[in-house]
Amino acid sequence: MGKLIGRRLLAAAPGLAGVIVVTFLLTRALPGDPAAFFAGPAASQQAIEEIRRSLGLDKSLPVQFGLYLRDLGRGDLGKSLTTGQPVRSDLLSRLPASLELTACGLLMALAVALPLGVLAATRPGSWVDHLCRMLTTAGVSLPIFFTGLLLVYVFYFILGWAPAPLGRLDAFASAPRDATGFYLVDALLARDPGLLAAVLRQLALPALTLGLFAMAPIARMTRAAMLGVLSSDFVRTARASGLDRRTILITYAFRNAMLPVLTTLGMVFSFLLGANVLVEKVFAWPGIGSYALEALIVSDYAPVQGFILTMASLYVLLNLSIDVLYGMIDPRARIEA
């Protein structure tokens, strides 16, 4: 398993290098002049040039790229011009909010999509199967920002069941002691039921928005994979041998169907990390997506580069985790690797 992890990391290195180069070039191609923006509309041309020199934007692209690589090798992602803080500290403070939202949305989707896909596969043509198809069609058809706005309109504006979509906590709650950065975990560690309830209330609608988006492909793939496995020879042999239906379904069929579901799960998690940008703006969620979007609007290069590099690193770790889970579920994957 250690050799597998090492090979996967080595294979990911060229991809990360390509991400660094492309991100650097694309941010320099953005419209607008960050020096003029931060100098203000009343600034003189001389003041703008001084700011441009202080930012290093007066140098050629190869020189700027060399300086960027030097700082990156030191673990320095630069300084955000909008917040005035190092990009590394901004990302570390906001990353738990994005990961917590994404994980809760994915868990919510799994809790519904996996049982629904299994039931639809075991009862083809039934009302459960039709419900699964309807949910998957709706999930891939509705834009995620529209789903978020619709949920806010229904549950906050009309029914009044949900709190105002203004971040991770409402105005009447105080943030828990920062132990992990994940408010759910920190509230549990603080043993504060009131704070935990406040965190869950704020998290419900944005997590549901992501969950509805992720539910469709997971349920569809679970149904298709289970249908394929249930019609295989070894399942027919297990039935002919008189094994219990639950044993056949869980031990034999579901375990073998999990490999394509895991592949879909990895892709869905990647999509959710990208979709976080829209969800965070709709719900004023202080994550790295909204942070990068605000920096992109004002052509603040360093946060955008740091955000994309962080996302690429998360994708590499995610794919590595999927490979490890493959080996745990099916030992043949370890032998082939």
C-alpha positions, 0 to 999 in steps of 0.5 A: 500500500505504501508503494501505491501511495508513493506512485500516486503522489509521483504521478500527481506531481506533473499535474500540480506543476501544470496547475501552478503554471496555468494558474499563474498565466491565467491570473495575469490575463485577467481584465483590470489593473489591480494597482489602479484598483487599490490606488483608488479612482483619485490616485495619480499615475505616479501613485499607481506606478509606485503601487505596481512596483511594490506589487512586483507587477512592473517586472516581466512575466518570467521574473514574476513567475520565478519569484512566485516559485521561490515564495511557493517553495518557502510555503509563502502563498503571498499576501492578499491585498483585500484583507491585508493578511497572508493568503496562507492564514486566510485559507487555513482559517476559511478551509474548515468552513468549506470542508464542513459544508461539503462533508455535511452535504455529501453525508446527507446525499449518501444517507438518501442516495445509497438506500434509494439506489439499492431499493430501486435496483431490487424493485425495478419498475416499482414506485421506488424505482420511479421516485429514484429516477425522478429525483436524479432527473431533478437533481441534475436539471436544477442549477445549484444556485437556483436550488439554494435561493428556492430553499431560502425563499421557502424555508426562511422567507415563507415558512420561517423555519430556517434562520437568516442565511448569513453565515455559520452562526446567527447574530445571537450565538457566539462562535465555539472555542477554535479547537479544530475550526469545524463548528460541529466538532468544536460545539461537541467538544464544548458540550454545548447543546444550544450552540450545537443546535445553532450550528446545525440550523445554519448548516441545514439549508446550504448542506441540503442544497449541496446534498440535492446536487450530489444525490442524483449521480450517486443514486443513479450509479448505485442503482446501475451498479446494483442492477449489474451485480444482481444479474451476475453469475455469482449472485445467482449461484448464491441464491441457488445455494440457499443463502439468506437474501440479506446476506446476498444483498449486503455481503455479495452484491453491495460490496461489489457494486461499491467500486463504481460508486466510489469512483462516482463519489470521488467525482461528486466530492470534487464537483461539490468543492467547486459548487461551494463557490455559488452556495457560499455566496448564496448563504454568505458562508465564509469559506474559501470559495467566497474568498476566492471569488471576492479576490477574483473580482478585484484581480487580487492574484495571490488569493486566486492562485492560493485557492486553485492550488489548494483545490488541486491539492485536495483533489490529489488527496481525494483521488489517493483516498479513493485508491486506498479505499479500492484496495480495502474493498477489493484486494484485487485492486492492491494486487493489480496496483 
